[in-house]
Amino acid sequence: MYLVVIGWLYVTVMMAVAEAASPQGSLLGAAVTFIFYGLVPVAIVAYILGTPARKRALRERERAQNEAEAYTAQAAETHEARAGQPPPTSGLPGSTPEPHAGGEAPAAGAEPLHRGPVRKEP
């Protein structure tokens, strides 16, 4: 669609230049030619051809909003369901330590694991 718009605007610019450069032409006539043969028709056609994309974007935005509302409602229900339960004990003194899942640097001063000697390849 944009290629057609750019092409039509190029044609109308050339028409306006030809009008301005002709002995009987004027700059006002060139401006009127560009506006009424170029900008107005292109704006109308671009608006009409862009309607399906705007509708699609609106539906997508509404779908995302509905999903967000459903997720929020589900999170609220989960929070209400957990309100009567004791909090999880992971990370508290006396609890079983969680294995390191990776993705983080070890704490400062932590001793590295001993891996033993590494054999050189021949």
BAFI-3210 file (N, C-alpha, C; in Angstrom, 3 decimals, decimal comma, padded with zeros to 6 digits):
// residues 122
n [1|2|3|4|5|6|7|8|9|10|11|12|13|14|15|16|17|18|19|20|21|22|23|24|25|26|27|28|29|30|31|32|33|34|35|36|37|38|39|40|41|42|43|44|45|46|47|48|49|50|51|52|53|54|55|56|57|58|59|60|61|62|63|64|65|66|67|68|69|70|71|72|73|74|75|76|77|78|79|80|81|82|83|84|85|86|87|88|89|90|91|92|93|94|95|96|97|98|99|100|101|102|103|104|105|106|107|108|109|110|111|112|113|114|115|116|117|118|119|120|121|122]
n.u [000,823|001,934|003,808|002,289|001,130|003,406|004,322|002,154|002,186|004,680|004,182|002,275|003,792|005,621|003,805|003,044|005,491|005,924|003,769|004,437|006,771|006,017|005,337|002,767|001,980|001,727|002,905|000,864|-001,028|000,447|000,581|-002,150|-002,656|-000,998|-002,156|-004,940|-004,845|-003,056|-002,484|-005,102|-006,640|-004,883|-004,845|-007,506|-007,710|-005,687|-006,763|-009,102|-008,041|-006,567|-008,369|-009,067|-006,695|-006,702|-009,024|-008,262|-006,143|-007,563|-009,224|-007,231|-006,104|-008,331|-008,602|-006,187|-006,573|-008,784|-007,625|-005,737|-007,420|-008,679|-006,472|-005,769|-008,057|-007,888|-005,491|-006,249|-008,174|-006,550|-004,885|-006,759|-007,484|-005,153|-004,961|-005,689|-003,747|-000,533|002,497|004,985|007,950|010,461|013,771|013,836|015,377|016,508|015,078|015,021|017,629|017,275|018,197|020,785|019,687|020,971|021,990|022,645|025,330|027,606|027,471|029,421|032,532|031,946|032,932|034,498|033,470|035,326|036,829|038,722|041,705|042,321|042,457|044,785|044,261|045,656]
n.v [-001,183|001,245|001,667|002,283|004,668|006,318|006,281|007,536|010,070|010,928|011,149|013,220|015,301|015,656|016,506|018,944|020,305|020,474|022,100|024,458|025,140|025,673|028,089|029,269|028,541|028,666|029,155|028,943|027,465|025,097|024,324|023,917|021,838|019,815|019,500|018,883|016,823|015,110|015,010|014,987|012,835|010,672|010,639|009,941|007,391|006,001|006,071|004,544|002,071|001,449|000,767|-002,042|-002,816|-001,076|-001,953|-004,563|-004,063|-002,833|-004,938|-006,693|-005,175|-005,044|-007,783|-008,291|-006,658|-007,908|-010,386|-009,510|-008,550|-010,949|-012,379|-010,797|-011,099|-013,844|-013,939|-012,505|-014,231|-016,433|-015,288|-014,746|-017,363|-018,335|-016,936|-018,025|-019,939|-020,993|-019,088|-019,916|-021,815|-021,681|-020,530|-019,615|-019,750|-022,976|-024,302|-026,400|-025,874|-024,315|-025,636|-024,218|-022,429|-021,256|-018,548|-016,420|-014,648|-016,092|-015,388|-012,794|-013,756|-016,425|-019,820|-021,387|-024,344|-027,367|-028,778|-030,537|-031,797|-030,744|-032,434|-032,213|-032,073|-034,250]
n.w [000,000|000,790|-001,173|-003,438|-002,576|-002,263|-004,904|-006,260|-005,055|-005,953|-008,714|-008,703|-007,619|-009,680|-011,647|-010,510|-010,522|-013,288|-013,937|-012,551|-013,875|-016,464|-019,074|-018,959|-016,443|-012,779|-009,385|-007,555|-008,987|-009,206|-006,519|-005,983|-007,758|-006,670|-004,110|-004,612|-006,526|-005,455|-002,447|-001,145|-002,474|-001,911|000,885|001,428|000,206|001,613|004,192|003,858|002,987|005,229|007,160|007,796|009,144|011,338|012,642|013,254|015,014|017,076|017,946|018,847|020,928|022,666|023,215|024,556|026,769|027,944|028,590|030,449|032,464|033,171|034,111|036,297|037,878|038,386|039,803|042,055|043,128|043,711|045,609|047,624|048,224|049,313|051,623|054,104|054,550|055,889|055,383|052,856|053,780|052,687|052,604|055,186|058,466|059,337|057,437|054,500|052,247|049,056|045,855|043,824|041,091|039,021|036,807|038,362|039,912|042,276|045,823|047,397|048,655|048,754|048,676|045,940|044,155|044,421|041,722|040,882|039,166|035,785|032,773|030,136|026,658|024,159]
ca.u [000,000|002,774|004,471|001,329|001,008|004,637|004,329|001,174|002,683|005,766|003,565|001,650|004,873|006,118|002,782|003,128|006,724|005,680|002,862|005,168|007,828|005,485|005,192|001,439|001,714|002,081|003,141|-000,445|-001,589|001,212|000,156|-003,507|-002,524|-000,452|-003,106|-006,193|-004,594|-002,133|-002,669|-006,471|-006,987|-004,033|-005,311|-008,764|-007,427|-004,922|-007,687|-009,990|-007,272|-006,042|-009,456|-008,926|-005,583|-007,138|-009,974|-007,488|-005,411|-008,540|-009,595|-006,071|-006,003|-009,415|-008,290|-005,124|-007,162|-009,598|-006,709|-005,146|-008,448|-008,865|-005,291|-005,871|-009,102|-007,367|-004,491|-006,971|-008,770|-005,460|-004,447|-007,788|-007,438|-003,951|-004,997|-005,788|-002,641|000,703|003,408|005,998|009,074|011,756|014,601|013,837|016,349|016,058|014,413|015,919|018,044|016,914|019,382|021,060|019,105|021,804|021,542|023,141|026,695|027,613|027,637|030,809|033,169|031,563|034,031|034,171|033,473|036,571|036,518|039,803|042,596|041,780|043,405|045,028|044,076|046,940]
ca.v [000,000|002,436|001,859|002,972|006,041|007,031|006,451|008,549|011,382|011,285|011,589|014,532|016,292|015,942|017,323|020,285|020,917|020,811|023,254|025,647|025,470|026,034|029,546|029,707|028,030|029,491|028,387|028,668|026,347|023,903|023,929|023,383|020,541|018,841|019,238|018,241|015,594|014,262|014,792|014,638|011,460|009,702|010,562|009,186|005,986|005,417|005,879|003,423|000,825|001,186|000,404|-003,394|-002,873|-000,408|-002,844|-005,677|-003,567|-002,605|-006,246|-007,211|-004,407|-005,494|-009,137|-008,193|-006,087|-008,957|-011,350|-008,894|-008,539|-012,328|-012,730|-010,077|-011,753|-015,144|-013,679|-012,112|-015,448|-017,227|-014,604|-014,967|-018,765|-018,557|-016,072|-018,826|-020,891|-020,397|-018,727|-020,939|-021,720|-021,692|-019,379|-019,315|-020,572|-024,318|-024,936|-027,029|-024,880|-024,556|-025,761|-023,033|-022,621|-020,612|-017,253|-015,391|-014,845|-016,492|-014,290|-012,413|-014,541|-017,833|-020,658|-022,099|-025,796|-027,967|-029,634|-031,490|-031,415|-030,802|-033,108|-031,555|-032,949|-034,435]
ca.w [000,000|000,876|-002,456|-004,304|-002,065|-002,613|-006,366|-006,670|-004,636|-006,870|-009,970|-008,520|-007,465|-011,030|-012,304|-009,945|-011,028|-014,688|-013,960|-012,104|-014,829|-017,779|-019,244|-018,543|-015,103|-011,626|-008,165|-006,965|-009,745|-008,838|-005,177|-006,088|-008,421|-005,721|-003,019|-005,034|-007,270|-004,718|-001,018|-000,754|-002,852|-001,215|002,265|001,449|-000,115|002,720|005,301|003,534|002,967|006,569|008,071|008,357|010,098|012,561|013,318|013,789|016,177|018,133|018,486|019,576|022,165|023,534|023,653|025,556|027,971|028,567|029,195|031,638|033,501|033,624|034,897|037,560|038,668|038,813|040,837|043,266|043,679|044,273|046,829|048,634|048,615|050,127|052,801|055,315|054,645|056,392|054,297|052,582|054,703|052,010|052,875|056,606|059,198|059,653|056,303|053,544|051,253|047,656|044,998|043,008|039,759|038,016|036,356|039,258|040,369|043,690|046,766|047,649|049,695|048,681|048,214|044,713|044,248|043,968|040,582|040,632|038,070|034,429|031,907|028,858|025,486|023,449]
c.u [000,873|003,492|003,564|001,193|002,227|004,692|003,364|001,619|003,833|005,187|002,963|002,683|005,431|005,107|002,858|004,374|006,544|004,761|003,590|006,198|007,288|005,292|003,810|001,119|002,100|002,328|001,827|-001,108|-000,881|000,788|-001,235|-003,478|-002,036|-001,467|-004,306|-005,999|-003,726|-002,535|-004,080|-006,831|-006,160|-004,477|-006,592|-008,510|-006,656|-005,828|-008,578|-009,230|-006,697|-007,101|-009,327|-007,797|-005,959|-008,107|-009,244|-006,736|-006,352|-008,964|-008,460|-005,917|-007,095|-009,154|-007,216|-005,666|-008,017|-008,733|-006,094|-006,156|-008,678|-007,695|-005,347|-006,915|-008,612|-006,335|-005,167|-007,602|-007,709|-004,989|-005,458|-007,753|-006,249|-003,984|-005,026|-004,630|-001,415|001,626|004,422|007,232|010,422|012,494|014,638|014,866|015,749|015,339|015,452|016,330|017,636|018,190|019,542|020,585|019,941|021,255|022,029|024,590|026,652|027,867|029,120|031,353|032,793|032,726|033,626|034,204|034,808|036,233|037,610|040,643|041,913|042,831|043,537|044,819|045,391|047,002]
c.v [001,254|002,711|002,609|004,427|006,862|007,279|007,531|009,946|011,844|011,820|012,980|015,620|016,657|016,775|018,763|021,011|021,331|022,023|024,527|026,081|025,908|027,552|030,050|029,302|029,006|028,579|028,052|027,485|025,039|023,402|023,309|022,000|019,492|018,491|018,435|016,989|014,613|013,981|014,333|013,221|010,399|009,549|009,741|007,705|005,315|005,164|004,669|002,097|000,473|000,749|-001,019|-003,496|-002,196|-001,285|-004,012|-005,251|-003,324|-003,921|-006,834|-006,493|-004,827|-006,900|-009,113|-007,627|-007,126|-010,012|-010,795|-008,860|-009,943|-012,761|-012,057|-010,720|-013,091|-014,957|-013,280|-013,326|-016,317|-016,612|-014,821|-016,417|-019,048|-017,770|-016,878|-019,779|-020,206|-020,073|-019,840|-020,709|-021,680|-020,401|-018,995|-020,195|-021,920|-025,000|-025,525|-026,008|-025,300|-024,743|-024,511|-023,292|-021,973|-019,250|-016,116|-015,702|-015,276|-015,280|-014,014|-013,252|-016,010|-018,631|-021,383|-023,604|-026,335|-028,970|-030,650|-031,043|-031,579|-031,407|-032,343|-032,555|-033,074|-033,672]
c.w [000,000|-000,439|-003,427|-003,872|-002,458|-004,115|-006,821|-006,237|-005,519|-008,184|-009,806|-008,263|-008,836|-011,833|-011,807|-010,432|-012,484|-014,800|-013,569|-013,129|-016,193|-017,869|-018,804|-017,097|-014,015|-010,420|-007,475|-007,666|-009,409|-007,470|-005,212|-006,736|-007,433|-004,632|-003,503|-005,879|-006,488|-003,294|-000,642|-001,189|-002,114|000,238|002,360|001,209|001,029|003,927|005,056|003,570|004,345|007,556|008,618|009,389|011,408|013,341|013,968|015,051|017,356|018,778|019,319|020,917|023,153|024,069|024,750|026,866|028,705|029,236|030,466|032,782|034,054|034,500|036,267|038,463|039,206|039,932|042,143|043,924|044,338|045,582|047,947|049,125|049,535|051,433|054,091|055,512|055,228|055,211|054,049|053,439|054,008|052,317|054,352|057,310|059,549|058,501|055,368|052,495|049,841|046,841|044,138|041,582|038,672|037,641|037,231|039,608|041,834|044,579|046,991|048,804|049,667|048,120|046,936|044,941|043,751|042,874|040,278|039,451|036,715|033,531|030,603|027,746|024,739|022,156]
res [m|y|l|v|v|i|g|w|l|y|v|t|v|m|m|a|v|a|e|a|a|s|p|q|g|s|l|l|g|a|a|v|t|f|i|f|y|g|l|v|p|v|a|i|v|a|y|i|l|g|t|p|a|r|k|r|a|l|r|e|r|e|r|a|q|n|e|a|e|a|y|t|a|q|a|a|e|t|h|e|a|r|a|g|q|p|p|p|t|s|g|l|p|g|s|t|p|e|p|h|a|g|g|e|a|p|a|a|g|a|e|p|l|h|r|g|p|v|r|k|e|p]
***
